[in-house]
Amino acid sequence: AGILFALSDMVAQRFENKSSSQDDDDDDDDHQQTAPPSLDAIRMISSGLVGLLYFGPAAHAWYNMIFQLLPGTSLISTLQKAALGQCFFGPSFTCLFFAIALVRSGTFSFRHWGTKIRQDLPGAWMAGLGFWPFVDLVSYSLIAPQWIPLFVNACSFVWTIYISLVSNRAKQSE
């Protein structure tokens, strides 16, 4: 999970750098080629650590617990598991990711964190509704329980690109 999270953040930074260089090109009258912005290694490392120290173990514990609470792979059981993930695991993970981004940028306070949550969690949660229920449907109904954390980690590569972009959005606009 740690490597996937670091790679996801690297891809997110590439998107951010590409977007900002296109904006600079639009503002640049003489259209000179400039060197691409470098990647923020500290940001990549902190994202990797979130994956390694939090997401990997938390996902493993979550899936163990969810299968104990709701055994089986029926449609009802799968929908219940997906709903619990959307209501509890996803938002808590996203809030933690926001906090880490604020700590890394040197702007963390509980007030800033609360503002970030109020501003960005609803949109991130809505985006997650378009992604994670599909992942849950596949994982709970087609993947053996012992392989679900690995499958979800692979899927989280895409999600972490998105959440890294959202987490660092305020920093980009300042």
Accessible surface in RSA format (square Angstrom, percent):
REM  Atomic radii and reference values for relative SASA: ProtOr
REM  Chains: A
REM  Algorithm: Lee & Richards
REM  Probe-radius: 1.40
REM  Slices: 20
REM RES _ NUM      All-atoms   Total-Side   Main-Chain    Non-polar    All polar
REM                ABS   REL    ABS   REL    ABS   REL    ABS   REL    ABS   REL
RES ALA A   1    38.62  35.5   3.47   5.4  35.15  80.0   3.59   5.1  35.03  92.8
RES GLY A   2    10.14  12.5   0.00   N/A  10.14  12.5   8.13  22.3   2.02   4.5
RES ILE A   3   136.26  77.5 131.98  98.3   4.28  10.3 134.53  96.9   1.72   4.7
RES LEU A   4    50.96  28.4  50.79  36.3   0.17   0.4  50.89  35.7   0.07   0.2
RES PHE A   5     0.50   0.3   0.48   0.3   0.02   0.1   0.50   0.3   0.00   0.0
RES ALA A   6    23.49  21.6  23.38  36.1   0.11   0.3  23.49  33.1   0.00   0.0
RES LEU A   7    72.82  40.6  72.75  52.0   0.07   0.2  72.82  51.1   0.00   0.0
RES SER A   8     0.00   0.0   0.00   0.0   0.00   0.0   0.00   0.0   0.00   0.0
RES ASP A   9     0.00   0.0   0.00   0.0   0.00   0.0   0.00   0.0   0.00   0.0
RES MET A  10    53.31  27.6  53.31  35.3   0.00   0.0  34.96  29.7  18.35  24.3
RES VAL A  11    40.09  26.4  39.70  35.9   0.39   0.9  40.09  34.8   0.00   0.0
RES ALA A  12     0.00   0.0   0.00   0.0   0.00   0.0   0.00   0.0   0.00   0.0
RES GLN A  13     6.96   3.9   6.93   5.1   0.03   0.1   2.94   6.3   4.02   3.0
RES ARG A  14   132.38  55.6 128.03  65.3   4.35  10.4  46.92  64.1  85.46  51.8
RES PHE A  15   111.79  55.9 107.12  66.4   4.67  12.2 108.12  65.5   3.68  10.5
RES GLU A  16    18.71  10.7  12.04   9.1   6.67  15.9  14.15  27.4   4.56   3.7
RES ASN A  17    29.97  20.7  29.44  28.5   0.53   1.3   8.78  21.1  21.19  20.5
RES LYS A  18   129.24  63.0 123.46  75.8   5.77  13.7  71.91  64.7  57.32  61.1
RES SER A  19    59.69  50.4  55.74  74.4   3.96   9.1  28.13  59.9  31.56  44.2
RES SER A  20    43.13  36.4  40.36  53.9   2.77   6.4  34.24  72.9   8.89  12.5
RES SER A  21    36.86  31.1  35.10  46.8   1.76   4.1  23.26  49.5  13.60  19.1
RES GLN A  22    95.84  53.6  95.16  69.5   0.68   1.6  31.02  66.0  64.82  49.2
RES ASP A  23    81.54  57.1  79.65  79.3   1.89   4.5  22.99  54.1  58.56  58.4
RES ASP A  24    88.96  62.3  86.20  85.8   2.76   6.5  25.28  59.5  63.68  63.5
RES ASP A  25    69.81  48.9  68.55  68.2   1.26   3.0  18.50  43.5  51.31  51.2
RES ASP A  26   118.94  83.3  84.94  84.5  33.99  80.4  28.52  67.1  90.41  90.2
RES ASP A  27   116.17  81.4  89.52  89.1  26.65  63.0  33.15  78.0  83.02  82.8
RES ASP A  28    41.78  29.3  34.31  34.1   7.47  17.7  17.00  40.0  24.78  24.7
RES ASP A  29   138.18  96.8 112.78 112.3  25.40  60.1  39.04  91.9  99.14  98.9
RES ASP A  30    94.96  66.5  67.72  67.4  27.24  64.4  41.42  97.5  53.54  53.4
RES HIS A  31   130.83  71.5 107.48  74.7  23.35  59.7  76.18  78.5  54.65  63.6
RES GLN A  32   117.24  65.6 106.84  78.1  10.40  24.8  31.96  68.0  85.28  64.7
RES GLN A  33   180.05 100.7 151.74 110.9  28.31  67.4  62.61 133.3 117.44  89.1
RES THR A  34   106.35  75.6  80.09  81.2  26.25  62.6  64.55  86.7  41.80  63.2
RES ALA A  35    89.73  82.5  60.73  93.7  29.00  66.0  67.46  95.0  22.27  59.0
RES PRO A  36   111.68  81.4  93.34  85.1  18.35  66.7  98.35  81.2  13.33  82.8
RES PRO A  37    60.54  44.1  43.71  39.8  16.83  61.2  55.05  45.5   5.49  34.1
RES SER A  38   102.60  86.7  75.41 100.6  27.18  62.6  50.51 107.6  52.09  73.0
RES LEU A  39    48.07  26.8  28.09  20.1  19.98  50.2  28.29  19.9  19.78  53.2
RES ASP A  40    54.89  38.4  46.54  46.3   8.35  19.8  28.45  67.0  26.44  26.4
RES ALA A  41    57.99  53.3  53.38  82.4   4.61  10.5  54.27  76.4   3.72   9.9
RES ILE A  42   115.20  65.6 114.98  85.7   0.22   0.5 114.98  82.8   0.22   0.6
RES ARG A  43     6.18   2.6   6.18   3.2   0.00   0.0   0.45   0.6   5.73   3.5
RES MET A  44    42.56  22.0  42.56  28.2   0.00   0.0  42.23  35.9   0.33   0.4
RES ILE A  45   101.10  57.5  95.65  71.3   5.45  13.1 100.31  72.2   0.79   2.1
RES SER A  46    19.47  16.5  17.61  23.5   1.87   4.3  18.56  39.5   0.91   1.3
RES SER A  47     2.49   2.1   1.82   2.4   0.68   1.6   0.68   1.4   1.82   2.5
RES GLY A  48     8.57  10.6   0.00   N/A   8.57  10.6   8.30  22.8   0.27   0.6
RES LEU A  49    84.54  47.1  83.37  59.6   1.17   2.9  83.62  58.7   0.92   2.5
RES VAL A  50    10.39   6.8   6.84   6.2   3.55   8.6  10.27   8.9   0.12   0.3
RES GLY A  51     0.00   0.0   0.00   N/A   0.00   0.0   0.00   0.0   0.00   0.0
RES LEU A  52   104.44  58.2  97.16  69.5   7.28  18.3  97.81  68.7   6.63  17.8
RES LEU A  53   124.79  69.5 102.20  73.1  22.59  56.8 103.49  72.7  21.31  57.3
RES TYR A  54    68.16  31.8  66.89  38.1   1.27   3.3  53.98  40.6  14.18  17.5
RES PHE A  55     6.20   3.1   6.20   3.8   0.00   0.0   6.20   3.8   0.00   0.0
RES GLY A  56    16.36  20.2   0.00   N/A  16.36  20.2  12.08  33.2   4.27   9.6
RES PRO A  57    73.86  53.8  61.11  55.7  12.75  46.4  69.34  57.2   4.52  28.1
RES ALA A  58    22.33  20.5  12.79  19.7   9.53  21.7  20.10  28.3   2.23   5.9
RES ALA A  59     0.34   0.3   0.34   0.5   0.00   0.0   0.34   0.5   0.00   0.0
RES HIS A  60   100.48  54.9 100.34  69.7   0.14   0.3  71.22  73.4  29.25  34.0
RES ALA A  61    58.50  53.8  52.35  80.8   6.15  14.0  55.92  78.7   2.59   6.9
RES TRP A  62    31.71  12.7  27.26  13.2   4.46  10.5  28.38  15.1   3.34   5.4
RES TYR A  63    14.59   6.8  13.59   7.7   1.00   2.6   4.01   3.0  10.58  13.0
RES ASN A  64    76.74  52.9  71.62  69.2   5.11  12.3  20.33  48.9  56.41  54.5
RES MET A  65    80.53  41.7  77.65  51.4   2.88   6.8  42.80  36.4  37.73  50.0
RES ILE A  66     0.00   0.0   0.00   0.0   0.00   0.0   0.00   0.0   0.00   0.0
RES PHE A  67    35.15  17.6  29.49  18.3   5.66  14.7  29.78  18.1   5.37  15.4
RES GLN A  68   149.29  83.5 121.54  88.8  27.75  66.1  44.65  95.0 104.64  79.4
RES LEU A  69   110.25  61.4  87.42  62.5  22.83  57.4  90.09  63.3  20.16  54.2
RES LEU A  70    37.53  20.9  35.64  25.5   1.90   4.8  37.53  26.4   0.00   0.0
RES PRO A  71    97.38  71.0  82.48  75.2  14.89  54.1  83.25  68.7  14.12  87.8
RES GLY A  72    40.25  49.6   0.00   N/A  40.25  49.6  33.48  91.9   6.76  15.1
RES THR A  73    79.42  56.5  64.24  65.1  15.19  36.2  30.47  40.9  48.95  74.0
RES SER A  74    66.90  56.5  52.14  69.6  14.76  34.0  54.58 116.2  12.32  17.3
RES LEU A  75   114.13  63.6 103.22  73.8  10.91  27.4 106.65  74.9   7.48  20.1
RES ILE A  76   114.86  65.4 114.50  85.3   0.36   0.9 114.61  82.5   0.25   0.7
RES SER A  77     9.95   8.4   9.33  12.4   0.62   1.4   9.63  20.5   0.31   0.4
RES THR A  78     2.11   1.5   2.11   2.1   0.00   0.0   1.79   2.4   0.32   0.5
RES LEU A  79    95.66  53.3  91.51  65.5   4.15  10.4  91.87  64.5   3.78  10.2
RES GLN A  80    82.07  45.9  77.25  56.5   4.82  11.5  28.78  61.3  53.29  40.4
RES LYS A  81     0.06   0.0   0.00   0.0   0.06   0.1   0.00   0.0   0.06   0.1
RES ALA A  82     9.44   8.7   9.32  14.4   0.12   0.3   9.44  13.3   0.00   0.0
RES ALA A  83    54.19  49.8  45.82  70.7   8.37  19.0  53.44  75.3   0.75   2.0
RES LEU A  84    54.52  30.4  54.23  38.8   0.30   0.7  54.52  38.3   0.00   0.0
RES GLY A  85    11.52  14.2   0.00   N/A  11.52  14.2  10.15  27.9   1.36   3.1
RES GLN A  86    16.62   9.3  16.25  11.9   0.37   0.9   8.37  17.8   8.24   6.3
RES CYS A  87    76.43  57.8  55.46  61.9  20.96  49.3  13.52  34.3  62.91  67.8
RES PHE A  88   123.24  61.7 117.32  72.7   5.92  15.4 120.68  73.2   2.56   7.3
RES PHE A  89    30.07  15.0  27.98  17.3   2.09   5.4  30.07  18.2   0.00   0.0
RES GLY A  90    24.99  30.8   0.00   N/A  24.99  30.8  24.57  67.4   0.43   1.0
RES PRO A  91    24.40  17.8  23.37  21.3   1.03   3.8  24.24  20.0   0.16   1.0
RES SER A  92    57.76  48.8  45.08  60.2  12.68  29.2  45.81  97.6  11.94  16.7
RES PHE A  93     7.69   3.8   7.69   4.8   0.00   0.0   7.69   4.7   0.00   0.0
RES THR A  94     6.77   4.8   6.77   6.9   0.00   0.0   0.00   0.0   6.77  10.2
RES CYS A  95    21.82  16.5  21.82  24.3   0.00   0.0   9.58  24.3  12.24  13.2
RES LEU A  96    55.48  30.9  53.68  38.4   1.80   4.5  54.75  38.5   0.73   2.0
RES PHE A  97     7.91   4.0   7.48   4.6   0.43   1.1   7.48   4.5   0.43   1.2
RES PHE A  98     0.02   0.0   0.00   0.0   0.02   0.0   0.00   0.0   0.02   0.0
RES ALA A  99    10.76   9.9  10.76  16.6   0.00   0.0  10.76  15.2   0.00   0.0
RES ILE A 100    52.14  29.7  51.94  38.7   0.20   0.5  51.94  37.4   0.20   0.5
RES ALA A 101     4.63   4.3   2.88   4.4   1.75   4.0   3.16   4.4   1.47   3.9
RES LEU A 102    19.86  11.1  19.54  14.0   0.32   0.8  19.86  13.9   0.00   0.0
RES VAL A 103    89.34  58.8  76.13  68.9  13.21  31.8  77.86  67.6  11.48  31.1
RES ARG A 104    48.83  20.5  15.70   8.0  33.13  78.9  19.32  26.4  29.52  17.9
RES SER A 105    37.25  31.5   6.52   8.7  30.73  70.8  11.58  24.7  25.66  36.0
RES GLY A 106    67.97  83.8   0.00   N/A  67.97  83.8  34.78  95.4  33.20  74.3
RES THR A 107    55.19  39.3  47.31  48.0   7.88  18.8  51.59  69.3   3.60   5.4
RES PHE A 108    70.42  35.2  43.65  27.0  26.76  69.6  43.65  26.5  26.76  76.6
RES SER A 109    40.78  34.5  35.04  46.8   5.74  13.2  39.73  84.6   1.04   1.5
RES PHE A 110   156.43  78.3 145.38  90.0  11.05  28.8 145.79  88.4  10.65  30.5
RES ARG A 111   176.40  74.1 163.25  83.2  13.15  31.3  78.75 107.6  97.65  59.2
RES HIS A 112    77.04  42.1  74.22  51.6   2.81   7.2  54.63  56.3  22.40  26.1
RES TRP A 113    62.13  24.9  62.13  30.1   0.00   0.0  62.13  33.1   0.00   0.0
RES GLY A 114    19.10  23.6   0.00   N/A  19.10  23.6  18.67  51.2   0.43   1.0
RES THR A 115    47.91  34.1  47.90  48.6   0.01   0.0  36.47  49.0  11.44  17.3
RES LYS A 116     7.38   3.6   6.06   3.7   1.32   3.2   6.50   5.8   0.88   0.9
RES ILE A 117    41.59  23.7  41.18  30.7   0.41   1.0  41.18  29.7   0.41   1.1
RES ARG A 118   164.41  69.0 144.91  73.9  19.50  46.4  77.68 106.2  86.73  52.6
RES GLN A 119   122.15  68.3  91.60  66.9  30.56  72.8  36.41  77.5  85.74  65.0
RES ASP A 120    13.62   9.5   9.98   9.9   3.65   8.6   2.60   6.1  11.02  11.0
RES LEU A 121    32.00  17.8  32.00  22.9   0.00   0.0  32.00  22.5   0.00   0.0
RES PRO A 122    74.99  54.7  69.14  63.0   5.85  21.3  74.99  61.9   0.00   0.0
RES GLY A 123    42.54  52.5   0.00   N/A  42.54  52.5  35.57  97.6   6.97  15.6
RES ALA A 124     1.92   1.8   0.57   0.9   1.35   3.1   0.90   1.3   1.02   2.7
RES TRP A 125    94.15  37.8  87.86  42.5   6.29  14.8  91.49  48.8   2.66   4.3
RES MET A 126   117.09  60.6 108.02  71.5   9.07  21.6  97.42  82.8  19.67  26.1
RES ALA A 127    40.28  37.0  21.76  33.6  18.52  42.1  33.95  47.8   6.33  16.8
RES GLY A 128     2.49   3.1   0.00   N/A   2.49   3.1   2.49   6.8   0.00   0.0
RES LEU A 129    66.64  37.1  51.70  37.0  14.94  37.6  51.94  36.5  14.70  39.6
RES GLY A 130    69.65  85.9   0.00   N/A  69.65  85.9  38.34 105.2  31.31  70.1
RES PHE A 131    49.91  25.0  48.04  29.8   1.87   4.9  49.64  30.1   0.27   0.8
RES TRP A 132    28.88  11.6  28.88  14.0   0.00   0.0  24.73  13.2   4.16   6.7
RES PRO A 133    44.45  32.4  40.31  36.7   4.13  15.0  40.83  33.7   3.62  22.5
RES PHE A 134   138.62  69.4 132.20  81.9   6.42  16.7 136.10  82.5   2.52   7.2
RES VAL A 135     4.91   3.2   4.27   3.9   0.64   1.5   4.91   4.3   0.00   0.0
RES ASP A 136     8.54   6.0   8.54   8.5   0.00   0.0   0.00   0.0   8.54   8.5
RES LEU A 137    79.74  44.4  79.42  56.8   0.32   0.8  79.59  55.9   0.15   0.4
RES VAL A 138    30.67  20.2  30.25  27.4   0.42   1.0  30.67  26.6   0.00   0.0
RES SER A 139     0.00   0.0   0.00   0.0   0.00   0.0   0.00   0.0   0.00   0.0
RES TYR A 140     2.49   1.2   1.96   1.1   0.53   1.4   0.00   0.0   2.49   3.1
RES SER A 141    48.12  40.7  24.81  33.1  23.31  53.7  20.20  43.0  27.92  39.1
RES LEU A 142   138.73  77.3 103.45  74.0  35.29  88.7 109.37  76.8  29.36  79.0
RES ILE A 143    46.51  26.5  36.64  27.3   9.87  23.8  39.81  28.7   6.70  18.2
RES ALA A 144    42.85  39.4  29.88  46.1  12.97  29.5  36.31  51.1   6.54  17.3
RES PRO A 145    72.57  52.9  66.47  60.6   6.10  22.2  66.47  54.9   6.10  37.9
RES GLN A 146   131.16  73.3 100.55  73.5  30.61  72.9  58.68 124.9  72.48  55.0
RES TRP A 147   135.19  54.3 134.52  65.1   0.67   1.6 118.99  63.4  16.19  26.3
RES ILE A 148     0.00   0.0   0.00   0.0   0.00   0.0   0.00   0.0   0.00   0.0
RES PRO A 149    18.90  13.8  18.88  17.2   0.01   0.0  18.88  15.6   0.01   0.1
RES LEU A 150   113.37  63.1 109.48  78.3   3.89   9.8 111.20  78.1   2.17   5.8
RES PHE A 151    55.77  27.9  50.09  31.0   5.67  14.8  55.21  33.5   0.56   1.6
RES VAL A 152     2.29   1.5   2.29   2.1   0.00   0.0   2.29   2.0   0.00   0.0
RES ASN A 153    18.57  12.8  18.57  17.9   0.00   0.0   1.63   3.9  16.95  16.4
RES ALA A 154    59.51  54.7  48.24  74.4  11.27  25.6  50.08  70.5   9.43  25.0
RES CYS A 155    23.25  17.6  16.86  18.8   6.39  15.0   6.63  16.8  16.62  17.9
RES SER A 156     1.55   1.3   1.55   2.1   0.00   0.0   1.47   3.1   0.08   0.1
RES PHE A 157    58.89  29.5  58.80  36.4   0.09   0.2  58.89  35.7   0.00   0.0
RES VAL A 158    86.71  57.1  85.20  77.1   1.51   3.6  85.20  74.0   1.51   4.1
RES TRP A 159    19.13   7.7  18.63   9.0   0.50   1.2  15.27   8.1   3.86   6.3
RES THR A 160     0.43   0.3   0.43   0.4   0.00   0.0   0.03   0.0   0.40   0.6
RES ILE A 161    22.44  12.8  22.44  16.7   0.00   0.0  22.44  16.2   0.00   0.0
RES TYR A 162    68.44  32.0  67.46  38.4   0.98   2.6  57.19  43.0  11.24  13.9
RES ILE A 163     0.00   0.0   0.00   0.0   0.00   0.0   0.00   0.0   0.00   0.0
RES SER A 164     0.32   0.3   0.32   0.4   0.00   0.0   0.00   0.0   0.32   0.4
RES LEU A 165    53.19  29.6  48.89  35.0   4.30  10.8  49.22  34.6   3.97  10.7
RES VAL A 166     4.13   2.7   3.94   3.6   0.19   0.5   4.13   3.6   0.00   0.0
RES SER A 167     5.47   4.6   0.00   0.0   5.47  12.6   0.00   0.0   5.47   7.7
RES ASN A 168     2.81   1.9   1.91   1.8   0.90   2.2   0.90   2.2   1.91   1.8
RES ARG A 169   120.94  50.8 119.03  60.7   1.92   4.6  56.52  77.2  64.42  39.0
RES ALA A 170    40.16  36.9  35.58  54.9   4.57  10.4  39.78  56.0   0.38   1.0
RES LYS A 171    73.19  35.7  58.44  35.9  14.76  35.1  47.36  42.6  25.83  27.5
RES GLN A 172    94.17  52.7  65.29  47.7  28.88  68.8  27.17  57.8  66.99  50.8
RES SER A 173    95.65  80.8  56.22  75.0  39.43  90.8  48.98 104.3  46.67  65.4
RES GLU A 174   160.09  91.9  94.74  71.7  65.35 155.6  74.36 143.8  85.73  70.0
END  Absolute sums over single chains surface
CHAIN  1 A     9818.3       8242.6       1575.7       6814.3       3004.0
END  Absolute sums over all chains
TOTAL          9818.3       8242.6       1575.7       6814.3       3004.0
